[in-house]
Amino acid sequence: MKNLDELLNALRDITNIGTVKYKDIKPKFEDIAHTLLCDCVIVKGDIIYRIREIEFYLFRKDYQDFVTYPRTCNAGDWYFHNSGVDLAFQSSCTVPNANPEKDSFGGVLIRTIEQLDKNYQPIPGKKLYDGPLKVVNELFDKFSAICPGKDLACLAVSEGLFNDKVISWKNRYIPNMATYSKCTKKYLPGCSYDSTKGMDACSFFTKSTSTCSNSSSYKKLISIE
């Protein structure tokens, strides 16, 4: 993806069953991940951050990740929730009672960021902001109430920005709704869909990062050159 328009189109399309088929979801995740991790930075005033780890959450009729926070928002919005902040997909949900027949929503959870200097190089001694809530606290700790946007974190895309175009991909297990009622009670209380098995969702991180998710629910799947 060469620019923000292409990224926005991908964020819009992923929730559209008519545009992106089930078999194409993971390849689309991969495309978005490459852009966010290898061709993108977050700019907050004069401060630059590289995204180091992300996690995908998607709920639509044929891909029901039940731990996705319901939302109605536009592609490319920052969506705040109890676990952190997402770069949102195009999302529509009849909150609080999600309808699996028509609702589609989700986003990319920003799990880890790293501050860079003006030449897009790591700053010696600067640690990673590792963890979704630490990311929120760093990016959105304060911004002007009088001049919105002055210090508000925003994305910038430049193809080929980073040379280490190697990312790793792990699976995050999506529990079976029928046997994991905790998810539906907490996130989708009005959903009556009953799946027979769990599915897998994706988490991506750059190989050069010093930390990544190490939950027992994760397993190494593939490295992408």
N, C-alpha and C positions, 0 to 999 in steps of 0.2 A: 504494500500500500504506500503510495508515494506522497500522499497528503492527507489532511484532515477530512476532506470530503469523502475520500475512499474509505477511511476509517469509520466515519459516520454512516455511510451506506452499509458497511458490514454490521455495525451495531443495530441498525434498523432491520436488516434482513433476517438476522438470526432467530427472531421470534415469529417470523412469517412462514408458516408451513407451506404455503403456496410457492414461496421463493426458495427456501432452503429445506430440502428433504432431510429426513432423519439420518440417512447414511452420510450426509454432507455436514452434519453438525460438528463433529470432531475436526475435520479438515478446516472448517471455518474458525473454530476455536484456535487452531494452530496458526492460521493466517493473522488473526487478531493478536495472538500472543507474540508473534515475531515482530509485529509493528510496535506494540507497547514496550517490549523488552529491548529491541535492537534499534529502532528508528524513532524513538520518542523520548521526550523529557517532560517533566512538569516544571513550570516556571512560576515562581511566587515572588513578585517584585524583582529584586536583583539576585535571588537565590535560584539555583538550578538543581533539580533532583533527577536521578535516573531510577526508573522502576526496576526492581530486582526480582520480585515474586508476585504472582497474581493467581487468582483462583476463579473458576467460572461457575456461575449459578444460573440455571435456566429452567423455567417451568413453561411448558406448552403441552398441548394435547398428547403428543407422541413422545414427550421427553419430560417426565414429571419428577423433577428434583424437589422433593417436598420440604427441604430446609431452606429454599429460596424465600427471601422476604417479599411478601406481596407489595406491589407498588403500581402507581400510574404516573409515568413520567416520559420524557423524550429521550431518544438516543443521544448519548453524550452528556447527559446531566450528571452531576455528582449527586448520588443518592446516599443519604446518611441513614444508618440503622444501628441497632444495639451492638453489632459486632464490628463496625467500622464504617468504611465508605466504599461504594461501588462506582465504577464508571458504567452508567446504566445502558442497557439495551432499550430499544423502543418497547414500552411496557404499558399494558392495560390490564387492570384487575378490579373486580367488583369487591373491594375491601369492605368488611373483613371476610366475606364469604366467597372465596375464590371458586370460580366455575371452570372445571377442567375441560369442558367442551368448547369454551370460547376465550378464556383468559390466557394471555401470554406475557411473561415478564421475566426480568432477571438482570444480571450485570456481571461485571468483572471486579471482584474484590481486590483491592490494592493491599497486599500483605507486607511488602518490604520495599523501602526506598533508600537511596544513597545520595548524599549531597555531593555535588561536583563543583569544580572551580569554573571560571569563565571560559576555559578551554575544554570543558567537558571531561576533565580528568578527576579521578578521586582525590579528595583532600586528605593528606597524611594526618592520621590521628582522629579523623572523623569516623565514628562508628556508623553502622547501618541502623536505620530505624526499622527494627525487625518486629513485626506484629501489627495487625490492622488498627488497633486503638492507638498505638504509638504513631502510626502514619497519620491518623486523623489529628492527633494532638500537634504534630509538627506542621502539617500543611494548613490547618485551619484553626490555629491557636488564636489568631486575631486577624481582622481585616476591617477596613474603614466602614463605618456606618453612614458616613457622609458622602464619600466618593467610592461607591461600590466598584470593585474591579481593580482598584489600584494595587492591592496586595493579595488579591484572590488567586489561588492556585489554578493554573490552566495548562492544557496540553499544548505541546508544539511537536510537529512531526517533520523529520528530515530523513529521507531514505539514505541508508548507508552511514548513519551518524556514528555508530559504534562498529569497531572491527571484529570484536569477539562475537560473531553471529552464531553462537552455540547456546542453545537452551535445552534444558532437561524437562521431561514431562512425567508427572506422576498421576496416578488415578486416585480420585477421592470417591469412596464407595457411597452410593445413594441407597439408604436403607429401604427395605420393603415396607410400604405404607401399612400393609395389613398387620405386620408384626412389630412396627415401631410407631405406635400411636402417639408417642411423645411429640413427634414432628408435626403431625396433623393438628393436635390440640394446641400447640404453641403457635404455629405459623398459618395453617390453613384449616381453621375450625369448621368451615362450611363445606369442605370438599369430601365427597362421598366415593371417589374413585378408589377401587381396590386392586392394586397390582399384585402379581403373583411372584415377582422376584425383584431384587434390587438391580440398579444399573450403575454405571461408572460415570463420573464427571472428571474434569481435568484441572490440574494445577500445574502451572509452568513457572520455572525459575531459571535465572541465568547461572551458568556453570561456575562463573567466577565469584558468585556470592559466597560468603563464608557460612551462611546459615540458610536453612530451608525447613519446611514443616517436617517434623519427625514423628508425627502421630502414628500409632500402630495401624490406623486405618489407611495409611498410605503405602503404596508399593511402587518400586521403580518399574517403569514401563519401557521407555525408549529415550534415546538421546537424538536430538534433531540438529543436523549440520546446516 
